[in-house]
């Protein structure tokens, strides 16, 4: 997909469907996923997909808005998780050939990361 808006919309639809193969097709092999609140970084498509597959609990995504221009896109989402509705902002960067090369995601407030995912992340 070359339309960045469509790619981000497809990304969230695939996440909601738990269609990790479809998500993987939208990402570069060496995608970088940053979570500034927890100071975590996930390097590479395989680790990113495993991070999501292993994420505990049941969650659901509602997309409020996607904007895109050039090699960048941003989305505002709401995630239903453990009886709460959490807003998040995600910023996407695209490579020259189309796949997502970086995602930086901001959640409502800083928090310590849950245990059990240290094998997939590095703290900064």
C-alpha positions as CSV (number, residue, x, y, z in Angstrom):
1,X,0.0,0.0,0.0
2,X,1.3,3.4,-0.9
3,X,-1.5,5.4,0.7
4,X,-0.3,6.0,4.3
5,X,-3.8,6.7,5.6
6,X,-5.0,3.4,4.2
7,X,-2.0,1.6,5.6
8,X,-2.6,2.9,9.2
9,X,-6.3,2.1,8.9
10,X,-5.5,-1.4,7.7
11,X,-2.9,-1.7,10.6
12,X,-5.6,-1.0,13.2
13,X,-8.2,-3.2,11.6
14,X,-5.7,-6.1,11.5
15,X,-4.7,-5.4,15.2
16,X,-8.4,-5.5,16.2
17,X,-8.9,-8.8,14.3
18,X,-5.7,-10.2,15.8
19,X,-4.5,-10.9,12.3
20,X,-0.8,-10.8,13.0
21,X,0.2,-12.0,9.6
22,X,-1.6,-9.1,8.0
23,X,0.0,-6.7,10.5
24,X,3.4,-8.1,9.7
25,X,2.9,-7.4,6.0
26,X,2.6,-3.7,6.8
27,X,5.9,-3.5,8.8
28,X,9.5,-3.4,7.7
29,X,11.7,-6.3,8.9
30,X,13.6,-3.9,11.2
31,X,10.6,-1.8,12.4
32,X,11.3,0.1,15.7
33,X,8.4,0.4,18.2
34,X,8.9,3.0,21.0
35,X,6.8,3.4,24.1
36,X,8.1,6.6,25.7
37,X,6.1,6.3,29.0
38,X,7.7,3.0,29.9
39,X,11.0,3.8,28.1
40,X,10.7,0.5,26.1
41,X,11.8,-0.2,22.6
42,X,11.1,-3.2,20.5
43,X,13.4,-3.9,17.6
44,X,12.2,-5.9,14.6
45,X,9.0,-7.2,13.1
46,X,9.2,-10.6,14.8
47,X,9.6,-9.2,18.3
48,X,6.9,-6.6,17.7
49,X,4.4,-9.3,16.6
50,X,5.4,-11.6,19.5
51,X,4.9,-8.6,21.9
52,X,1.3,-8.2,20.7
53,X,0.5,-11.9,20.5
54,X,1.7,-12.4,24.1
55,X,0.0,-9.2,25.4
56,X,-2.3,-10.3,28.3
57,X,-6.0,-9.8,28.5
58,X,-8.7,-8.9,26.0
59,X,-8.5,-5.5,24.4
60,X,-10.3,-3.7,21.6
61,X,-9.3,-0.8,19.4
62,X,-11.5,2.0,18.1
63,X,-9.9,4.4,15.7
64,X,-10.9,8.0,16.2
65,X,-8.8,9.7,13.6
66,X,-5.9,9.0,11.1
67,X,-4.0,11.7,9.4
68,X,-1.2,11.2,6.9
69,X,1.2,13.3,4.8
70,X,4.3,12.2,3.0
71,X,6.3,9.6,4.9
72,X,4.4,10.2,8.2
73,X,1.0,9.3,9.7
74,X,-0.6,9.6,13.1
75,X,-3.6,8.0,14.7
76,X,-5.7,8.7,17.7
77,X,-7.2,5.5,19.1
78,X,-9.2,4.4,22.1
79,X,-8.4,1.0,23.6
80,X,-10.9,-0.9,25.8
81,X,-8.9,-2.9,28.3
82,X,-9.8,-4.3,31.7
83,X,-12.9,-2.2,32.0
84,X,-11.2,1.0,31.1
85,X,-11.1,3.1,27.9
86,X,-7.6,4.4,27.3
87,X,-6.7,6.9,24.6
88,X,-3.4,6.6,22.7
89,X,-1.6,8.5,20.0
90,X,0.5,6.6,17.5
91,X,3.0,8.1,15.1
92,X,4.1,6.1,12.1
93,X,7.1,6.6,9.9
94,X,7.3,4.9,6.5
95,X,10.3,3.7,4.4
96,X,10.8,4.7,0.8
97,X,9.3,1.4,-0.4
98,X,6.2,1.6,1.7
99,X,6.3,-0.4,4.9
100,X,6.2,1.1,8.4
101,X,9.7,1.5,9.8
102,X,8.9,3.2,13.1
103,X,6.0,3.4,15.5
104,X,6.0,5.7,18.5
105,X,3.0,5.3,20.8
106,X,2.0,7.6,23.6
107,X,-0.5,6.4,26.3
108,X,-2.3,8.6,28.8
109,X,0.4,8.8,31.5
110,X,3.7,7.3,32.5
111,X,3.6,3.8,34.0
112,X,5.9,1.0,34.9
113,X,5.8,-1.8,32.3
114,X,4.1,-5.0,33.2
115,X,6.4,-7.9,34.0
116,X,6.9,-10.8,31.6
117,X,7.9,-8.9,28.5
118,X,11.5,-8.1,29.3
119,X,12.7,-10.7,26.8
120,X,11.2,-8.6,24.0
121,X,12.1,-5.1,25.1
122,X,15.0,-3.0,26.1
123,X,14.6,-0.1,28.6
124,X,16.0,3.4,27.8
